[in-house]
Amino acid sequence: MFERRIGTVLAAAGALLALAGAAMYLLPGPGLPFLVIGLAALITGLVVIAATRRT
């Protein structure tokens, strides 16, 4: 149960970072690093959620 919460938090934070990175890609700011880190966190969170759902 605890791992699923970690996955949910990672997925939510990753989605927010990816959206912020996409916005900063067009606006002034470091968009590409935020986008890459956000997508990595989002994918990791989704993998953790899927792994805990199988067991």
VODRENRO-385810 format. One record per residue: residue number from 1; residue in three letters; x, y, z of N, C-alpha, C in turn. Coordinates in steps of 0.1 Angstrom, whole numbers. Atoms other than C-alpha are relative to their C-alpha. Example, Ala and Ser with C-alpha at 12.3 -4.5 7.8 and 13.67 -1.06 7.14 Angstrom:
<pts>
<pt pos="1" code="ALA" n_X="9" n_Y="-12" n_Z="0" ca_X="123" ca_Y="-45" ca_Z="78" c_X="9" c_Y="12" c_Z="0"/>
<pt pos="2" code="SER" n_X="-9" n_Y="-11" n_Z="0" ca_X="137" ca_Y="-11" ca_Z="71" c_X="-8" c_Y="11" c_Z="8"/>
</pts>
This chain:
<pts>
<pt pos="1" code="MET" n_X="8" n_Y="-12" n_Z="0" ca_X="0" ca_Y="0" ca_Z="0" c_X="9" c_Y="13" c_Z="0"/>
<pt pos="2" code="PHE" n_X="-8" n_Y="-12" n_Z="0" ca_X="28" ca_Y="24" ca_Z="8" c_X="7" c_Y="3" c_Z="-13"/>
<pt pos="3" code="GLU" n_X="-6" n_Y="-2" n_Z="13" ca_X="45" ca_Y="18" ca_Z="-25" c_X="-9" c_Y="6" c_Z="-10"/>
<pt pos="4" code="ARG" n_X="10" n_Y="-6" n_Z="10" ca_X="13" ca_Y="27" ca_Z="-44" c_X="-1" c_Y="15" c_Z="3"/>
<pt pos="5" code="ARG" n_X="1" n_Y="-14" n_Z="-3" ca_X="12" ca_Y="60" ca_Z="-26" c_X="12" c_Y="8" c_Z="-5"/>
<pt pos="6" code="ILE" n_X="-12" n_Y="-6" n_Z="6" ca_X="48" ca_Y="67" ca_Z="-36" c_X="-2" c_Y="1" c_Z="-15"/>
<pt pos="7" code="GLY" n_X="2" n_Y="-1" n_Z="15" ca_X="39" ca_Y="59" ca_Z="-72" c_X="-10" c_Y="11" c_Z="-4"/>
<pt pos="8" code="THR" n_X="10" n_Y="-11" n_Z="2" ca_X="9" ca_Y="82" ca_Z="-70" c_X="6" c_Y="14" c_Z="1"/>
<pt pos="9" code="VAL" n_X="-6" n_Y="-13" n_Z="-3" ca_X="29" ca_Y="111" ca_Z="-56" c_X="10" c_Y="2" c_Z="-12"/>
<pt pos="10" code="LEU" n_X="-9" n_Y="-2" n_Z="11" ca_X="56" ca_Y="105" ca_Z="-82" c_X="-7" c_Y="3" c_Z="-14"/>
<pt pos="11" code="ALA" n_X="7" n_Y="-2" n_Z="13" ca_X="31" ca_Y="104" ca_Z="-111" c_X="-6" c_Y="14" c_Z="0"/>
<pt pos="12" code="ALA" n_X="6" n_Y="-14" n_Z="0" ca_X="14" ca_Y="136" ca_Z="-99" c_X="10" c_Y="10" c_Z="-1"/>
<pt pos="13" code="ALA" n_X="-11" n_Y="-10" n_Z="1" ca_X="46" ca_Y="155" ca_Z="-94" c_X="6" c_Y="0" c_Z="-14"/>
<pt pos="14" code="GLY" n_X="-5" n_Y="1" n_Z="13" ca_X="59" ca_Y="142" ca_Z="-127" c_X="-9" c_Y="7" c_Z="-10"/>
<pt pos="15" code="ALA" n_X="9" n_Y="-7" n_Z="9" ca_X="28" ca_Y="154" ca_Z="-145" c_X="1" c_Y="15" c_Z="1"/>
<pt pos="16" code="LEU" n_X="-2" n_Y="-14" n_Z="-2" ca_X="31" ca_Y="188" ca_Z="-129" c_X="13" c_Y="6" c_Z="-6"/>
<pt pos="17" code="LEU" n_X="-12" n_Y="-4" n_Z="5" ca_X="67" ca_Y="191" ca_Z="-138" c_X="1" c_Y="0" c_Z="-15"/>
<pt pos="18" code="ALA" n_X="1" n_Y="1" n_Z="15" ca_X="61" ca_Y="180" ca_Z="-174" c_X="-8" c_Y="11" c_Z="-6"/>
<pt pos="19" code="LEU" n_X="9" n_Y="-11" n_Z="5" ca_X="33" ca_Y="205" ca_Z="-178" c_X="8" c_Y="14" c_Z="2"/>
<pt pos="20" code="ALA" n_X="-7" n_Y="-13" n_Z="-2" ca_X="55" ca_Y="233" ca_Z="-163" c_X="12" c_Y="1" c_Z="-10"/>
<pt pos="21" code="GLY" n_X="-11" n_Y="0" n_Z="10" ca_X="84" ca_Y="222" ca_Z="-186" c_X="-5" c_Y="4" c_Z="-14"/>
<pt pos="22" code="ALA" n_X="6" n_Y="-3" n_Z="13" ca_X="61" ca_Y="223" ca_Z="-216" c_X="-3" c_Y="15" c_Z="-1"/>
<pt pos="23" code="ALA" n_X="3" n_Y="-14" n_Z="1" ca_X="50" ca_Y="258" ca_Z="-207" c_X="12" c_Y="8" c_Z="0"/>
<pt pos="24" code="MET" n_X="-12" n_Y="-8" n_Z="0" ca_X="85" ca_Y="270" ca_Z="-200" c_X="8" c_Y="-2" c_Z="-13"/>
<pt pos="25" code="TYR" n_X="-6" n_Y="2" n_Z="13" ca_X="96" ca_Y="256" ca_Z="-233" c_X="-4" c_Y="11" c_Z="-10"/>
<pt pos="26" code="LEU" n_X="5" n_Y="-12" n_Z="8" ca_X="75" ca_Y="284" ca_Z="-249" c_X="3" c_Y="13" c_Z="6"/>
<pt pos="27" code="LEU" n_X="-2" n_Y="-12" n_Z="-7" ca_X="79" ca_Y="309" ca_Z="-222" c_X="15" c_Y="1" c_Z="5"/>
<pt pos="28" code="PRO" n_X="-14" n_Y="-1" n_Z="-5" ca_X="112" ca_Y="322" ca_Z="-207" c_X="2" c_Y="-9" c_Z="12"/>
<pt pos="29" code="GLY" n_X="-3" n_Y="9" n_Z="-11" ca_X="127" ca_Y="296" ca_Z="-185" c_X="7" c_Y="-13" c_Z="-4"/>
<pt pos="30" code="PRO" n_X="-7" n_Y="13" n_Z="4" ca_X="146" ca_Y="262" ca_Z="-184" c_X="-10" c_Y="-11" c_Z="-3"/>
<pt pos="31" code="GLY" n_X="10" n_Y="10" n_Z="3" ca_X="119" ca_Y="242" ca_Z="-201" c_X="4" c_Y="-14" c_Z="-2"/>
<pt pos="32" code="LEU" n_X="-4" n_Y="14" n_Z="3" ca_X="138" ca_Y="212" ca_Z="-214" c_X="4" c_Y="-8" c_Z="12"/>
<pt pos="33" code="PRO" n_X="-3" n_Y="8" n_Z="-12" ca_X="153" ca_Y="201" ca_Z="-181" c_X="-13" c_Y="-4" c_Z="8"/>
<pt pos="34" code="PHE" n_X="12" n_Y="3" n_Z="-7" ca_X="119" ca_Y="204" ca_Z="-164" c_X="-9" c_Y="-11" c_Z="-7"/>
<pt pos="35" code="LEU" n_X="8" n_Y="9" n_Z="8" ca_X="102" ca_Y="185" ca_Z="-192" c_X="6" c_Y="-14" c_Z="1"/>
<pt pos="36" code="VAL" n_X="-7" n_Y="14" n_Z="-1" ca_X="128" ca_Y="156" ca_Z="-191" c_X="-2" c_Y="-6" c_Z="14"/>
<pt pos="37" code="ILE" n_X="1" n_Y="5" n_Z="-13" ca_X="127" ca_Y="153" ca_Z="-153" c_X="-15" c_Y="-3" c_Z="3"/>
<pt pos="38" code="GLY" n_X="14" n_Y="3" n_Z="-2" ca_X="89" ca_Y="155" ca_Z="-152" c_X="-4" c_Y="-13" c_Z="-7"/>
<pt pos="39" code="LEU" n_X="4" n_Y="12" n_Z="7" ca_X="85" ca_Y="128" ca_Z="-178" c_X="6" c_Y="-12" c_Z="6"/>
<pt pos="40" code="ALA" n_X="-6" n_Y="11" n_Z="-7" ca_X="110" ca_Y="106" ca_Z="-160" c_X="-7" c_Y="-4" c_Z="13"/>
<pt pos="41" code="ALA" n_X="7" n_Y="2" n_Z="-13" ca_X="92" ca_Y="110" ca_Z="-127" c_X="-14" c_Y="-6" c_Z="-3"/>
<pt pos="42" code="LEU" n_X="13" n_Y="5" n_Z="4" ca_X="58" ca_Y="104" ca_Z="-144" c_X="1" c_Y="-15" c_Z="-4"/>
<pt pos="43" code="ILE" n_X="-1" n_Y="14" n_Z="5" ca_X="69" ca_Y="72" ca_Z="-161" c_X="4" c_Y="-9" c_Z="12"/>
<pt pos="44" code="THR" n_X="-4" n_Y="8" n_Z="-11" ca_X="86" ca_Y="60" ca_Z="-129" c_X="-12" c_Y="-3" c_Z="10"/>
<pt pos="45" code="GLY" n_X="12" n_Y="2" n_Z="-8" ca_X="54" ca_Y="66" ca_Z="-109" c_X="-10" c_Y="-9" c_Z="-6"/>
<pt pos="46" code="LEU" n_X="9" n_Y="9" n_Z="6" ca_X="33" ca_Y="48" ca_Z="-134" c_X="5" c_Y="-14" c_Z="1"/>
<pt pos="47" code="VAL" n_X="-5" n_Y="14" n_Z="-1" ca_X="56" ca_Y="18" ca_Z="-134" c_X="-1" c_Y="-5" c_Z="15"/>
<pt pos="48" code="VAL" n_X="2" n_Y="4" n_Z="-14" ca_X="55" ca_Y="17" ca_Z="-96" c_X="-14" c_Y="-4" c_Z="3"/>
<pt pos="49" code="ILE" n_X="14" n_Y="3" n_Z="-2" ca_X="17" ca_Y="18" ca_Z="-96" c_X="-4" c_Y="-13" c_Z="-7"/>
<pt pos="50" code="ALA" n_X="2" n_Y="13" n_Z="7" ca_X="16" ca_Y="-10" ca_Z="-122" c_X="6" c_Y="-12" c_Z="7"/>
<pt pos="51" code="ALA" n_X="-6" n_Y="11" n_Z="-7" ca_X="40" ca_Y="-31" ca_Z="-103" c_X="-7" c_Y="-4" c_Z="13"/>
<pt pos="52" code="THR" n_X="7" n_Y="3" n_Z="-13" ca_X="21" ca_Y="-28" ca_Z="-70" c_X="-14" c_Y="-6" c_Z="-3"/>
<pt pos="53" code="ARG" n_X="13" n_Y="5" n_Z="3" ca_X="-12" ca_Y="-36" ca_Z="-88" c_X="1" c_Y="-15" c_Z="-4"/>
<pt pos="54" code="ARG" n_X="-1" n_Y="14" n_Z="4" ca_X="1" ca_Y="-69" ca_Z="-101" c_X="2" c_Y="-10" c_Z="12"/>
<pt pos="55" code="THR" n_X="-3" n_Y="9" n_Z="-11" ca_X="12" ca_Y="-83" ca_Z="-67" c_X="-12" c_Y="0" c_Z="9"/>
</pts>
